[in-house]
Amino acid sequence: MKALIIAAHPDDETLGAGATASALAQLGAQVHIHILAEGVSLRHSGVTIEEARERCQAAAKELGAAELSFGGFSADGRLLADLPQRQVVEAVSRVLSEAGPEIVFTHHPGDIHADHRSVAQAVGYGTRILGTGPVRQVLHFEVLSSTEQQTGLVAPFTPNLFYDVTEHIDAKCRALAAYPYEVYNPPHPRSLTSVRTLAAYRGTQVGVEAAEAFMTGRELRTPGTAGPSGRTRR
């Protein structure tokens, strides 16, 4: 199985689906992480694009990702949300075509961060007709300090699919630690304590020790198959 995580910035991939990526990779899935914009020039003085990519590579290694790629959109310091939507859609469509995933993980369209919303919309457009390509499932993740900060009057994150990641939270925390300039002390939502707390809370919703939660954006199933992977029941 091929899984693709499309994220706006380095660390979003880890916060959103890091433990799930680790679990899938351990099971033999090919996990591809794609970061559209490094974003460091807008938020962190003294952090170069090269350093951001190196730290992202270290995080991806912790998660067991088979491939990591970059869109390079932040090289000129602009926000993704400031770009023409067509440009972001074309970039997302290109990586979807090149990676050929069955499952896509990406941002929630109701995030408070405009870049996250831009990516979610572009993925929605690029996967709007599932029957024309290999993608069978699109899942939207939550990013601490972004998703939960949006008012519920806009577009609440109400998960309906959970991955048991009890054995992979440590890997997620190690990967997140690769971004020291993105990790804060508790009670900040972007802290290792908060990551573990959220995983425990999501776990209580489905009766496991720790879970990552997602909202199903789209899913195409064929009768007689086990699920989005398309493998036939035996």
Buried (B, 14 or more C-beta within 10 A) or exposed (E): BBBBBBBBBBBBBBBBBBBBBBBBBBEEBBBBBBBBBBBBBBEBEEBEBEBBBEBBBBBBEBBBBEBBBBBBBBEEEEBBBEBEEEEBBEBBBEBBEEBEBBBBBBBBBBBBBEBBBBBBBBBBBBBEEBEEBBBBBBBBBBBBBBBBEBEEEEBEBEBEBBBBBBEBBEBBBBBBBBBEBBBBEEEEBBBBBBBBBBBBEBBEEEEBEBBBBBBEBBBBBEEEEEBBBBEEEE
